[in-house]
Amino acid sequence: MEDTLKKIQTAFNLAFGVAPESITIDTTPKDIPAWDSLGHMSLVSSLEQTFGFNFDVDEVMEMENVSQIVRIIGARQAKA
């Protein structure tokens, strides 16, 4: 999970320009002002580039916080 979180931190940096170390498993949209509906799509795009796969609509809608993002990516990696 640590490697996954580091990649997620990189994706947040690319999408929002935030310091990677500021992103933790407890980060939510209220912690990142730019993480609104448009910012969410930028984040999803950044995550797709970082991890090399596309998310379906249900997965995108479930990405409500970093904990959920880790869970969704873990599930995708387990299927691969």
DSSP file (Angstrom, degrees, kcal/mol; ACC not computed):
  #  RESIDUE AA STRUCTURE BP1 BP2  ACC     N-H-->O    O-->H-N    N-H-->O    O-->H-N    TCO  KAPPA ALPHA  PHI   PSI    X-CA   Y-CA   Z-CA
    1    1 A M     >        0   0    0      0, 0.0     4,-2.9     0, 0.0     5,-0.2   0.000 360.0 360.0 360.0 -31.5    0.0    0.0    0.0
    2    2 A E  H  >  +     0   0    0      1,-0.2     4,-2.2     2,-0.2     5,-0.1   0.907 360.0  48.0 -60.9 -41.8    2.9    2.4    0.7
    3    3 A D  H  > S+     0   0    0      2,-0.2     4,-2.0     1,-0.2    -1,-0.2   0.901 111.8  50.7 -65.1 -40.2    4.0    2.2   -3.0
    4    4 A T  H  > S+     0   0    0      1,-0.2     4,-2.3     2,-0.2    -2,-0.2   0.926 109.8  49.7 -62.2 -45.3    0.4    2.8   -4.1
    5    5 A L  H  X S+     0   0    0     -4,-2.9     4,-2.7     1,-0.2    -1,-0.2   0.892 108.1  53.5 -62.9 -39.4    0.1    5.9   -1.8
    6    6 A K  H  X S+     0   0    0     -4,-2.2     4,-1.8     2,-0.2    -1,-0.2   0.906 110.3  47.1 -62.2 -40.7    3.3    7.3   -3.1
    7    7 A K  H  X S+     0   0    0     -4,-2.0     4,-2.2     2,-0.2    -1,-0.2   0.886 111.4  51.2 -67.1 -38.5    2.0    7.0   -6.7
    8    8 A I  H  X S+     0   0    0     -4,-2.3     4,-2.4     2,-0.2    -2,-0.2   0.907 107.5  53.2 -64.3 -41.0   -1.3    8.6   -5.6
    9    9 A Q  H  X S+     0   0    0     -4,-2.7     4,-2.1     1,-0.2    -1,-0.2   0.899 108.5  50.3 -59.7 -40.8    0.7   11.5   -4.0
   10   10 A T  H  X S+     0   0    0     -4,-1.8     4,-2.4     2,-0.2    -1,-0.2   0.909 109.1  51.3 -62.8 -42.5    2.5   12.0   -7.3
   11   11 A A  H  X S+     0   0    0     -4,-2.2     4,-2.4     1,-0.2    -2,-0.2   0.894 109.3  50.1 -63.2 -40.2   -0.9   12.1   -9.1
   12   12 A F  H  X>S+     0   0    0     -4,-2.4     4,-3.1     2,-0.2     6,-0.7   0.901 109.3  52.1 -63.6 -40.7   -2.2   14.7   -6.7
   13   13 A N  H  X5S+     0   0    0     -4,-2.1     4,-1.9     4,-0.2    -2,-0.2   0.924 112.2  45.6 -60.7 -44.7    1.0   16.7   -7.3
   14   14 A L  H  <5S+     0   0    0     -4,-2.4    -2,-0.2     1,-0.2    -1,-0.2   0.893 119.7  40.4 -65.5 -40.1    0.4   16.6  -11.0
   15   15 A A  H  <5S+     0   0    0     -4,-2.4    -2,-0.2    -5,-0.2    -1,-0.2   0.878 135.4  13.3 -77.6 -38.9   -3.3   17.4  -10.8
   16   16 A F  H  <5S-     0   0    0     -4,-3.1    -3,-0.2    -5,-0.2    -2,-0.2   0.500  90.5-121.4-121.6  -7.6   -3.2   20.1   -8.1
   17   17 A G     << +     0   0    0     -4,-1.9    -4,-0.2    -5,-0.6     2,-0.2   0.757  61.5 146.7  69.9  23.6    0.4   21.2   -7.6
   18   18 A V        -     0   0    0     -6,-0.7    -1,-0.2    -9,-0.1    -2,-0.1  -0.579  61.1 -91.8 -90.2 156.3    0.3   20.2   -3.9
   19   19 A A    >   -     0   0    0     -2,-0.2     3,-2.1     1,-0.2     4,-0.4  -0.500  33.7-134.0 -64.7 127.6    3.3   18.8   -2.1
   20   20 A P  G >  S+     0   0    0      0, 0.0     3,-1.8     0, 0.0    -1,-0.2   0.867 103.7  58.5 -52.6 -39.9    3.2   15.0   -2.3
   21   21 A E  G 3  S+     0   0    0      1,-0.3    -2,-0.1   -12,-0.0   -12,-0.0   0.646  93.2  68.3 -69.0 -12.0    3.9   14.6    1.4
   22   22 A S  G <  S+     0   0    0     -3,-2.1     2,-0.6   -13,-0.1    -1,-0.3   0.613  84.1  85.6 -79.2 -11.1    0.8   16.6    2.2
   23   23 A I    <   +     0   0    0     -3,-1.8     2,-0.2    -4,-0.4   -14,-0.1  -0.815  58.4 166.9 -95.3 122.4   -1.4   13.9    0.9
   24   24 A T    >   -     0   0    0     -2,-0.6     3,-1.8   -15,-0.0    42,-0.2  -0.723  54.4 -93.7-124.3 175.7   -2.2   11.1    3.4
   25   25 A I  T 3  S+     0   0    0      1,-0.3    42,-0.7    -2,-0.2    43,-0.1   0.727 125.7  54.5 -61.2 -21.3   -4.7    8.2    3.6
   26   26 A D  T 3  S+     0   0    0     40,-0.1    -1,-0.3    41,-0.1     2,-0.1   0.400  78.5 125.1 -94.5   1.5   -7.0   10.7    5.5
   27   27 A T    <   +     0   0    0     -3,-1.8    39,-2.5    38,-0.1    40,-0.4  -0.396  35.0 178.5 -67.3 136.1   -7.0   13.4    2.8
   28   28 A T    >>  -     0   0    0     37,-0.2     3,-2.0    -2,-0.1     4,-0.5  -0.817  46.6 -94.0-128.3 169.0  -10.5   14.4    1.6
   29   29 A P  G >4 S+     0   0    0      0, 0.0     3,-1.1     0, 0.0     6,-0.4   0.806 121.1  65.4 -56.0 -29.5  -11.7   17.1   -0.9
   30   30 A K  G 34 S+     0   0    0      1,-0.2    -3,-0.0     3,-0.0     0, 0.0   0.729  98.2  55.5 -66.9 -18.0  -12.1   19.6    1.9
   31   31 A D  G <4 S+     0   0    0     -3,-2.0    -1,-0.2     1,-0.2    -4,-0.0   0.655 106.9  52.0 -84.6 -17.1   -8.3   19.5    2.4
   32   32 A I    X<  -     0   0    0     -3,-1.1     3,-2.4    -4,-0.5    -1,-0.2  -0.913  69.3-160.9-124.0 101.2   -7.6   20.4   -1.2
   33   33 A P  T 3  S+     0   0    0      0, 0.0    -1,-0.1     0, 0.0    -2,-0.0   0.815  92.2  53.6 -53.7 -33.7   -9.4   23.6   -2.4
   34   34 A A  T 3  S+     0   0    0      1,-0.2     2,-2.1   -18,-0.1     5,-0.2   0.542  80.4  99.2 -80.0  -5.2   -9.0   22.7   -6.1
   35   35 A W    <   +     0   0    0     -3,-2.4    -1,-0.2    -6,-0.4     2,-0.1  -0.448  53.9 125.3 -84.1  68.2  -10.5   19.2   -5.6
   36   36 A D  S  > S-     0   0    0     -2,-2.1     4,-2.6     0, 0.0     5,-0.2  -0.292  83.6 -71.3-105.3-164.6  -14.0   20.2   -6.9
   37   37 A S  H  > S+     0   0    0      2,-0.2     4,-1.2     1,-0.2    -3,-0.0   0.906 136.5  41.3 -63.2 -41.6  -15.9   18.5   -9.7
   38   38 A L  H  > S+     0   0    0      1,-0.2     4,-1.6     2,-0.2     3,-0.2   0.917 115.4  50.9 -70.1 -43.0  -13.6   19.8  -12.4
   39   39 A G  H  > S+     0   0    0     -5,-0.2     4,-2.5     1,-0.2    -2,-0.2   0.843 103.6  60.5 -61.4 -33.6  -10.5   19.1  -10.3
   40   40 A H  H  X S+     0   0    0     -4,-2.6     4,-2.7     1,-0.2    -1,-0.2   0.902 103.5  49.9 -61.4 -41.0  -11.8   15.6   -9.6
   41   41 A M  H  X S+     0   0    0     -4,-1.2     4,-2.2    -3,-0.2    -1,-0.2   0.877 109.8  50.7 -67.7 -36.0  -11.6   14.9  -13.4
   42   42 A S  H  X S+     0   0    0     -4,-1.6     4,-2.3     2,-0.2    -2,-0.2   0.903 111.2  49.3 -64.3 -40.9   -8.1   16.2  -13.5
   43   43 A L  H  X S+     0   0    0     -4,-2.5     4,-2.9     2,-0.2    -2,-0.2   0.929 109.6  50.6 -63.8 -45.6   -7.2   14.0  -10.6
   44   44 A V  H  X S+     0   0    0     -4,-2.7     4,-2.6     1,-0.2    -2,-0.2   0.924 110.9  49.3 -59.1 -44.6   -8.7   10.9  -12.3
   45   45 A S  H  X S+     0   0    0     -4,-2.2     4,-2.2     1,-0.2    -1,-0.2   0.917 111.9  48.6 -60.2 -43.8   -6.8   11.6  -15.5
   46   46 A S  H  X S+     0   0    0     -4,-2.3     4,-2.4     2,-0.2    -2,-0.2   0.898 111.6  49.5 -63.7 -41.9   -3.6   12.0  -13.5
   47   47 A L  H  X S+     0   0    0     -4,-2.9     4,-2.7     2,-0.2     5,-0.3   0.901 109.5  52.1 -63.4 -41.4   -4.3    8.7  -11.7
   48   48 A E  H  X>S+     0   0    0     -4,-2.6     4,-1.9    -5,-0.2     5,-0.7   0.911 112.3  45.3 -62.4 -42.3   -5.0    6.9  -15.0
   49   49 A Q  H  <5S+     0   0    0     -4,-2.2    -2,-0.2     2,-0.2    -1,-0.2   0.910 114.9  48.4 -65.8 -42.4   -1.7    8.2  -16.4
   50   50 A T  H  <5S+     0   0    0     -4,-2.4    -2,-0.2     1,-0.2    -1,-0.2   0.894 122.4  31.6 -66.3 -42.0    0.2    7.2  -13.2
   51   51 A F  H  <5S-     0   0    0     -4,-2.7    -1,-0.2     2,-0.2    -2,-0.2   0.603 102.2-125.6 -98.0 -12.8   -1.2    3.7  -12.9
   52   52 A G  T  <5S+     0   0    0     -4,-1.9     2,-0.3    -5,-0.3    -3,-0.2   0.746  73.3  90.2  78.1  24.1   -1.7    2.9  -16.6
   53   53 A F  S   <S-     0   0    0     -5,-0.7     2,-0.3    -6,-0.3    -1,-0.2  -0.983  70.1-116.5-145.7 161.8   -5.4    2.0  -16.6
   54   54 A N        -     0   0    0     -2,-0.3     2,-0.3    -3,-0.1    -9,-0.1  -0.755  23.9-135.9 -99.0 142.5   -8.7    3.6  -17.1
   55   55 A F        -     0   0    0     -2,-0.3     2,-0.1   -11,-0.1    -7,-0.0  -0.698  17.2-126.7 -92.9 147.0  -11.4    3.8  -14.4
   56   56 A D     >  -     0   0    0     -2,-0.3     4,-2.3     1,-0.1     5,-0.2  -0.424  33.1 -98.7 -85.4 170.8  -15.0    3.2  -15.1
   57   57 A V  H  > S+     0   0    0      1,-0.2     4,-2.3     2,-0.2     5,-0.2   0.878 122.4  53.6 -58.8 -41.9  -17.7    5.7  -14.1
   58   58 A D  H  > S+     0   0    0      1,-0.2     4,-1.5     2,-0.2    -1,-0.2   0.911 109.5  48.5 -61.9 -41.7  -18.6    3.8  -10.9
   59   59 A E  H  > S+     0   0    0      1,-0.2     4,-0.8     2,-0.2    -2,-0.2   0.919 110.2  51.6 -63.4 -43.5  -15.0    3.9   -9.7
   60   60 A V  H >< S+     0   0    0     -4,-2.3     3,-0.8     1,-0.2    -1,-0.2   0.906 110.0  49.5 -60.1 -41.8  -14.7    7.6  -10.5
   61   61 A M  H 3< S+     0   0    0     -4,-2.3    -1,-0.2     1,-0.2    -2,-0.2   0.798 107.8  54.7 -68.7 -28.3  -17.9    8.3   -8.5
   62   62 A E  H 3< S+     0   0    0     -4,-1.5     2,-2.6    -3,-0.2     3,-0.3   0.615  78.8  99.0 -80.1 -12.8  -16.6    6.3   -5.5
   63   63 A M    <<  +     0   0    0     -4,-0.8    -1,-0.2    -3,-0.8     3,-0.1  -0.411  39.2 140.4 -77.0  70.6  -13.3    8.3   -5.3
   64   64 A E        -     0   0    0     -2,-2.6     2,-0.3     1,-0.1    -1,-0.2   0.591  69.8  -2.3 -91.3 -12.2  -14.5   10.5   -2.5
   65   65 A N  S  > S-     0   0    0     -3,-0.3     4,-2.0   -37,-0.2   -37,-0.2  -0.957  82.5 -89.5-165.0 173.6  -11.2   10.5   -0.5
   66   66 A V  H  > S+     0   0    0    -39,-2.5     4,-2.7    -2,-0.3     5,-0.2   0.879 121.8  58.2 -65.3 -37.1   -7.7    9.1   -0.6
   67   67 A S  H  > S+     0   0    0    -42,-0.7     4,-2.0   -40,-0.4    -1,-0.2   0.920 108.6  45.6 -57.7 -44.3   -8.7    6.0    1.4
   68   68 A Q  H  > S+     0   0    0      2,-0.2     4,-2.8     1,-0.2    -1,-0.2   0.882 110.6  53.7 -66.0 -38.9  -11.3    5.2   -1.3
   69   69 A I  H  X S+     0   0    0     -4,-2.0     4,-2.6     2,-0.2     5,-0.3   0.924 108.6  49.3 -62.4 -44.0   -8.8    5.8   -4.1
   70   70 A V  H  X S+     0   0    0     -4,-2.7     4,-2.6     1,-0.2    -1,-0.2   0.922 112.3  48.7 -60.1 -44.0   -6.3    3.4   -2.4
   71   71 A R  H  X S+     0   0    0     -4,-2.0     4,-2.2    -5,-0.2    -2,-0.2   0.930 112.6  47.1 -62.3 -46.5   -9.1    0.8   -2.1
   72   72 A I  H  X S+     0   0    0     -4,-2.8     4,-2.1     2,-0.2    -2,-0.2   0.920 114.5  46.0 -63.9 -45.0  -10.2    1.1   -5.7
   73   73 A I  H  X S+     0   0    0     -4,-2.6     4,-2.7     1,-0.2     5,-0.2   0.905 111.0  53.4 -66.1 -40.5   -6.7    1.0   -7.1
   74   74 A G  H  X S+     0   0    0     -4,-2.6     4,-2.0    -5,-0.3    -1,-0.2   0.907 109.1  49.1 -59.0 -42.0   -5.8   -2.0   -4.9
   75   75 A A  H  X S+     0   0    0     -4,-2.2     4,-1.2     2,-0.2    -1,-0.2   0.896 111.8  48.9 -64.6 -40.5   -8.9   -3.8   -6.3
   76   76 A R  H  X S+     0   0    0     -4,-2.1     4,-1.0     1,-0.2     3,-0.2   0.907 111.6  48.8 -65.3 -41.6   -7.8   -3.0   -9.8
   77   77 A Q  H  < S+     0   0    0     -4,-2.7     3,-0.2     1,-0.2    -1,-0.2   0.844 106.8  56.6 -67.6 -33.5   -4.3   -4.2   -9.2
   78   78 A A  H  < S+     0   0    0     -4,-2.0    -1,-0.2     1,-0.2    -2,-0.2   0.821 106.3  50.5 -66.6 -31.0   -5.5   -7.4   -7.7
   79   79 A K  H  <        0   0    0     -4,-1.2    -1,-0.2    -3,-0.2    -2,-0.2   0.748 360.0 360.0 -76.2 -24.7   -7.5   -8.2  -10.9
   80   80 A A     <        0   0    0     -4,-1.0    -1,-0.2    -3,-0.2    -2,-0.2   0.480 360.0 360.0 -72.9 360.0   -4.5   -7.6  -13.1
